[in-house]
């Protein structure tokens, strides 16, 4: 049986004061369908790059009796045909092997002879995965569900479930449930390996967090008790010592056994020091516990109530571009308090519909009955901004302190607040856009794939914020768990 082992691994980037990994020890088998999960910035992509040799560990060792193949793959020339690209990525694979995998992923064999740039995002993803699994090596898959619609993700999960083994990084909980049999979680304090899918890991994690919360409460209660006891003993010790002196500060000339009094005071002082040490030990235990205590910060959405129950409706709303229909005729209505998920295949016009509603696209046919008094907060699919967070908050007219407070709840570090947003990760950019939207008091929130690049905890935070408010929201999303959790209804474009 093939295996991969990391022994006492340490890695840090040259410009980083804190190592990404330190003393990392993991062993896993290559026939596992292993999911790698963790918060944004915890080092998941770095982990994959260390395995495949793109990065070199600062110290420690990686042992593996397999070669690695990585997704996404580097494309040398997008003008080449898909077949030519496949020969570069997996030269050892026979054509029939690649064709078989392509067929299993529901692609037409004609795309082999198309220039790669003509393939859609979903077609590229499926084709490259097919090539990887037709070739040799242990697959390392970094966010393979990007560019896939809901049905595409289900089919990919079914495909991966039939494979022998792989390591996949993903934040899509339903996807992980449907294709993985082991979960490796990376946190700020280490790793945790669980046999089972994401739901099994979540159950185990919830139990641990409940136990940690109870232990934390007991430790804090014990710390408070010890602090009171220490202060009380210190007062007794001081009182006993002062008994040797007159109130006015002169030595008492009476027959006081000062040796006895001093001994008693020293004994009480010793008990006081012991109580103080027990309190300090409780404090250390609390700090150690909090290192990996996943206490989710609660997010809030403060929307405004619209004066009518209906927010807007459309009749035969459609959009064409260069003679091609990019949004088919759409009849739609949304009322206050509704949370509607807009679904459909890739290219069906979901994002186009949201852009029309948000006023980003003004050239359309049909009817859109929407009042200029309706306040809309829009988050686009691609969040790409430059400048500081302060500039961004000013641009949208939101309170900077509140905006940064929400980002802190999303896991932003103080150092991130002074960075240029161009240097943010994609997950950080999306969190900034969502935090700005949460600051806006709107009648309707229009979000286009709000979970793109977000870690699982942020997804759960956002879902809880939506459910705990009376917010009206129109959104496009391919995360099945999020749709099931928050949507009051589903609208399919083109149905």
N, C-alpha and C positions, 0 to 999 in steps of 0.2 A: 504493500500500500504506500502510495506517495504521500509526502507530508511537507509542510512548511513550518519552520521554527525560527523564532526571533529570540535571541538570548542577550539579556542585559543591554538592550539597544538604547542608544542615546542619539538624538539629533537636534541640532539648532541651526537656524539660518544665521549667516554672518552678521546681519544687522539687528539681530534679536537678542535681548538681554536674558530672556527666559527660554529654556529648551522646549521644543515641541513635544519630544518624548524623552523620558529619562528612566532607565532601568526597566525597559519594556521586555516582558517575557511572555510569549504566546506560542502555542503549537496547535496547528489544525491540519486536518486531512484534506486532500484535494478532491475527494468524492463528496465533500460537504457542499451544500448549497448555502453559502455563508453570506449574510448581510452585515455590512459595516455601517453602523449608525453613530451619530454624535452631533453636537451643536455646531453651527457655523464657526469655522476658524479653529476647531479642536485638532485638526490634522489628518482628516480622512484622505484627502487627495495626496498629501505628503506621504502617508502610509503606503499608498499604491505606488508612488514614484520611488520609494525606497525598495519595495519588493522587486520592481522591474528594472532597477539599477539606474534610473535616471538621476536619482540623488544618492549620495554616499553617506552612510551613517557616520556620526562623529566618533562613536565607539560602539562596541558590541558586535554581534554577528548575526547574519541571516543565512540559514541553511535551508536548501530546497533541492530535491532531486527531480524538479520539473523546470521547464522554461515557461516564461510568462508571455501572454499576448494582451494588449491593452485596448480598451475602448474608452473614449473615442480615438480612432486611428488618425495618423497624420496623412493628409492627402497631398501628394506632390504636385498635381496639376488637375484642376477641376475641368479642364477641357478634354481630358482623356475619357474614354468610355468606362463604364462601370466594370466591364470585364478586365480592362487593362489595370484598373485600380486594384481589383481582386488579386491579380497576378503579383503585384508589388507587395501587398499585405500578407498574403499566404501563398507563396510560390510552391510550397510543398503539396497544396491541395489540388486534387483532380477536379476538372470542370463539373463532372457529374455530382461530386460531393457538395460543391457550392450550390449547384442547381437544386439539389435536394433540400438544402437548408433554406434557400430562397423560397421554394415552394411551401415549406412548412410554416414560414412566416407570412404567407398569403400574398407574395409578390409575383408579378408576371415576369416570365423569363425574358420578355422583350427588352426590359430595362438594362440587360447586359450590354446592349449595343447603343445605348443612349449616352451622350456626354454627361459626366457626373453632375455638372452644374444644373442640368435640367431636372434632376430628381428633387422632389419635395423634401422638406426636413424629415418627415416620417419615413419616406422611402430610403433616404440615406441611412438613417438610424438602423432600420431593419436589414438593409443590404450589408452594412458593415458588420453587424452582429452575425449575420449568416456566414460571412467570410471568416470571421474569427472562429466560429464553432466548426467550420469545415476544416480549418487548419489544425496545427498542433500547438500544444501549450495550454497552460492553465489560464482561463480568461479572467481578467481584472476589469470590471465594468463600472465606469464612473457615470452615474446618472443616466442610464440608458433610456429612461422614460421621457426625457426631454423631446419635444416636438411630436409626441404621440397623443392622440385623443384618448378618450375613456375606453373605447372598444379596443384601440391599438394596445393599450396598456394591459388589458385583460388577456389579449392574445399573446402578448410577449411573456406575461407571467406563465401562461399555459405552456408556451414553448420552452422556457427556462426550466420549468418543473420537470420536463422530460429529459433534461441533460444530466450528465454524471456529476459535475461539480463546477463551481465558479465562486468568485467573490464579487459582490455587487454593493456599490454605494448608492443609496436611495433614501428619500424622505417620504415616499408614498407608502403609507401604512397598509392599505389594501393590497397593493402590489407585493409587498414583502410577505404578507400573510399567505399569498397565493403561490409563492414560488420558493420560499426559503425554509430550511430546516435547522439552521443555527443562526444566532444573532451575536455579533461581537460589538459591544458598546464601548466607545472611547469617551472618557470624561477627563476633567482637569486633574483627577487624582489617579488615574490608571485605566484599566480595562476590565470588562466583565463579559464572560462568555456563557451563553445560555443555549441549551439544546431545545429547539422548537422554533416556531415562527414569531413574528413581531408581537402578536397578542399574548403569547406565552411569556415573552420577555417583559411586556408591559405589566402583566399580572404580578410577576415576580418583583418588578421594580416598584409597583404600587405597595406591595406588602412591606418591602424594605423601607420605603419612604414613610409608611405609617408607623413602623417600628422606630425609625429614626426620630420621627416627630414626637412620639411618646417618650423616648429616651431623652430627647432634648428638653422636653418639658420637665421631666424628673430632675435632670441635671441642673436646670435653671432654678427649680424650686429648692434643691439641695444647696446650691450656691448662695441663694438668698438667706437660707436658714443658717448656714455656716458664717456668713457675713455678720448676721445679727449676733450670733454666739461669740464671734471673735471680738466684736465691739463691746459686748457686755463684759467679757472676761478682762479686756483691757481696762475698762472703767474700774472693775474690782481691784485689779493689780495696782492701778494708780491710787485708789482710795486707801489700800493697805499700806502702801509705801508712804503716803502722806500722813498716816497715823503717827509716824515718828516725829512730826513737826507740829508746832502750834499753828493756829489759824493765822497769826500775824507773821509767820515765817521764822520765828526764833525757835531754838531747840527746846523741847519740853523737858523740864527738869524733874518731872514726876517719875515714879518707878515704872517705866514701860520697858518690857522685855523687847528691846529693839531687834535683837537677833531673831527672836521668834517671828516678829512682824516682818522682818526682811525675808526670812525663809518662806513665810506664807505668801508674800508678794511675789517672790521668785517662782514659787510653784504655780501660782495663778498666771503669771507672765508666760511660763512654759506652756501651760494649757492654751493660753491665748495664741502663742506662736504656732502650736500644733493645729489649732482651728483655722488659723490663717493659711497654713500650708495646705490643709484639706480643701479650703475654698479655692486656692490657686490651682490645685489639681483638678477640681471640678471645672474651673474656667478653661484649663487646657483641653479637657475632654470635650467641652462644648465646641471649642475652636476646631478640634480635629474632626468632630462630627459634621460641622458646617462646611468642611472642605468639599464634601460630595453630597451635601444636602440640596436636593433639587426642589427648592421652594419656589413655585411658579408665581411670579408677580402678576397680579390681576390687571388686565387692560379694561378700559371703559370707553364706550362710544356715547357721546352726548349729542344726539340728533335733535333737530327741530321738528315740531309737528306742523304738517301742512294743513291749510284751511279746508281742503277737500279730501274726501276719502280716496278718490282716484288721483294718482300722481300724473299719469299720462297714458295715452293709447295711440296705436298706429294702425293704419289700414293700407294694405298693399304697399307697404314701404319697401322700396328696393333701391339698389345702387348698381350702376354699371360703370366700367372703366375700360377704355379702349375697345368698346364694343362687346366686352365680356361682362356677364352678370356676376358680381361678387357678393351680392346679397339678394336672394330670391324674395318675391313678394311676401311680406311679413305682416300678419295681423297679431297685435299684442296689446295687453293691458296689464298694468300693475297698480295695486292699491297700497295705502299706508300699512306698514307692518309686514308686508310680504317680503320674503327672501327667495328670489327666483334665480335658479341656476340655469344659465343658457348653455345648452349642449348641442352636439352635432359633430359630424365628421370634420377632419382637417380640411380647410378650404370652404366650409359650408357658409361662412360669412358671419361667424359669431363675433369676432373682434370688430368687424365693420359695423355691425348693428350697435355695439356699445359706443363706438366712435360717433355714430350719428346721434344717438341719445345724448352723449356728452357735448355735442356741438363741435366736435373735431372734424366731422365731415358735413358739409352743408349742401353738397350737390347730390340730391336724391329725388326720386319720384314717389308718388303716393302721398299719403297723409301722415303727418306726425303732429298730434295734438298735444303740445307741451307748452306750458306757460313760462314766460321769462321770469316769473316770480319763483319758480321751482329752483331751489338751490341744490346743485349737484356737486358731489365730490368725486373726482375721477382719478383712478390709478391706472396708467397704461400698462400694457404687457411688458414693454421694455422700459426700464427705469434707468436712464443714462443722463447724469447731470454732472456739471463741473462747478467748482467753487466750494466754499465752506458750508457747513451746516447752518451757520448763522445767515449767510447769504440766501440759502435755500428757504429758510423760514421767513425771511423778509420778503422774498419774491412772492410767496403765497399768502403773506399777511397773517401768519399764525404766531402764537406766543412762543418765543424761543425757549423759555424755561420749561414750559409744558411739553414742547416738542422733544427736548433733550431728555426730559424725565421719562417719556414713553420709550425713547431709544434705549435708555438705561434698563428699562424693564425688558426690552428685547435683547439684552445682553451686550450692549455697546460698552466699551471700556472708555475711561476718561481720555485716553490718548487718541481715541477715534474722533473725539469732538473737534480736534484742531486739524485733522487731516483734510486734504482736498478730496471731494467725493469721486473724482476721477480715479483715485487710487483705492476706492472701496471694492470689496468683493461684490459679485452679483447679488449675493444674499443680503449684504449690507445696504446696497442701493435699493433693493425692494423693500427692506425694512424701513428705510428713510422715507420712501414714498408712502408706505402704509401709515407710518407714524404721523406724517403731515396730514393725511386724510382723516386720521382719528382726531386730530386737533380741530378739524373743520366742522362747524355745526351746520349740517346740511339736512335737507329733506330726504334726499336719495343718495346712496353711495353706489357708484358704478365702478366695479373692480374687474380688470381684465387679467386673469390668471394671477391672483394675488399671492399664491403660494409658491410661485416659481423661485427656486433656489433657497427657500426657507427651510430651516431645520425642523424636526418633528415638534420640539417644544414650542417654537414660535407658532406653528400651525395650530397646536392645541390651545395656546393662549388666544389666538385670533378667533378660533371657533367659539371659545367660551365667552369672549367679548361680544360677539354677534348674538349668541343665544341669550345672554343675560340682559340685553337691551331690547327696546321696541323699534330697532332700526329697520329701515326699508333699504333693501340692497338688491342690486341686479349684478350678477357676476358670471364670469366664464371661468371654469376650473375643471381640471382633469383628475383631481385627487378624489377618488370615489368615497373615501372615508369622510372627507370634509363635506362633500355634497350631502351624503346621508345624514351627517350630524347637524347641519345648519339650514338646509334648504326647506322651505315650506312647500315648494313646487318646482317642477322642472319644465322648461320650455325648450323644445328641439327646433332649431332653425332648419327650415326647408321641409318640415313634416307636413 
